[in-house]
Amino acid sequence: MMQIEEEVPWLRSNRLFQRHPRLLLLLRRPSLRSLRSILAHALVTGLFRNPFVASRLLHRAAEAPGADPSFAASLFSAMTDPNPFSFNTAIAISADPLSVYSQMLVKRVPPDSHTFSSLLNSTPAAAAARSLHAHLLLLGFRHDPFVQTALLTVYSRRGSADHALRVFDGMPHRDVVSWTAAVSGLVALGQPATAVRVFASMRPHAAPNAATVVSAVSASAGLGSLALARCLHAYVEKAGFGGCLSVRNSLVDSYAKCGSVACARGVFDRTGGRDLFSWTAMVAGLASHGLGREAVDVFGAMRRAGLVPDSTAFVAVLSACSHAGLVEEGVRIFDSMQTVYGIMPDIKHYGCMVDLYSRAGLLGSAYELLLNMPMEPNLVILGAFLSACRLNENLELAEIVTKKIESVCHYQGGAHVLLSNMYANKKQWHEVVSVREAARSGDGKPQGRSSIDVRGVVHEFGVEDRSHPLAREMTLVLNGLAKPIEGFVFL
């Protein structure tokens, strides 16, 4: 008790804690067992009717090691007059936070910024977020930076880019947290170009932190712009973030995704105190460039450095083995996941192995793995296997996997095209007609999109998209290129 009094001087004059020293445990992080003991004392002495004691008990029950949600919920239910702090705690731990918020309104307990932050973070649907948005505006939280940042974050997580940008544009006071939330949210929403523009506009108004810079570098990776990655690298060094490990890891990842594995390797080699993310980014970068043997070597060096690979690291190295045709190495690494590291392979690892066997022409092994997977194969795995069937002219397995694709996916156009071509190669014209009719009757294909970096400017295109300002000129050039090659015959 003396130590706590030294840390919290006002305890010496507080009669409540002097008369009930057991309550001092509430100033720490007691175990559930200790909390139950304090609760029993509070109920016997009537202290549970004290709003401070009851709310502090609830808060500690919610955050205790091995917290039991039912215990915290029963505490909240027993409270006769919960204060805003108690309601906020209950909202944060409840499986139905909107119901708790309704009780708060019924009891006329005024919500605060923490109330809406907890509500927004626990809201699963964008529609519910929009309803809360309207409600908090009515209650006067339009200019609360804490609430607005939470709102920006939840819209980003729910895929509502327009709403997120409107919230951000309407914020009168933006701190580094809100700027970072905007940049990272736009990257997560698949709008890297907008994220870079927001980052550029931030710098005159607030100083970016490491999290902001990581998000901006990730945006350059999403754009595939090597020029932008280099500019951001220069900024990193100039602004003093060169020693930040998370920033250097993002640079390794970005350089690899922007096409320069040499720059990625340069940053990696000059990074001190590399962690698991550093090594995994380098393995994945080498794998994406078809440098499978080098990726496996880096994976081995990581293990020799004493780092234990996780699930993501195994996906990276198995992908490297697949692209490099390292079958025996891939099988050995896959088997070591469980036998050496106790990691259960998930669908991504099985997908890598099916792809590994398929690329090597081992369709029997790939099909056997498909049948024995502990989970249902997804469209990516089935599509890779079907492509391998076409390359190896295995019509029997192609028919089987196409039926499987039809059972798991609404759009099977790509699968039908591959199967149709295989039938055509075998001159089975009746089957060709049948498959193509099935393809035409299916759902439409999602629009494909791509981007290209031209002299530091990233241009985005979509299939049948004529919105680009130079669309007419590009069409004329493409038509001009088509004429000279019309006479060529491709085999």
Secondary structure, DSSP 8 states (H G I E B T S, - for coil): -HHHHHHSGGGGG-HHHHH-GGGGGGGS---HHHHHHHHHHHHHHTGGGSHHHHHHHHHHHHHSTT--HHHHHHHHHH-SS--HHHHHHHHHH-SSHHHHHHHHHHTT----HHHHHHHHHT---HHHHHHHHHHHHHTT-TT-HHHHHHHHHHHHHTT-HHHHHHHHHT-SS--HHHHHHHHHHHHHTT-HHHHHHHHHHHTTTS---HHHHHHHHHHHHHHT-HHHHHHHHHHHHHHT-TT-HHHHHHHHHHHHHTT-HHHHHHHHHT-SS--HHHHHHHHHHHHHTT-HHHHHHHHHHHHHTT----HHHHHHHHHHHHHHT-HHHHHHHHHHHHHTT-----HHHHHHHHHHHHHTT-HHHHHHHHHH-SS---HHHHHHHHHHHHHTT-HHHHHHHHHHHHHH-S--HHHHHHHHHHHHHTT-HHHHHHHHHHHHHS------EEEEEETTEEEEEETT---STTHHHHHHHHHHHHGGGTT----
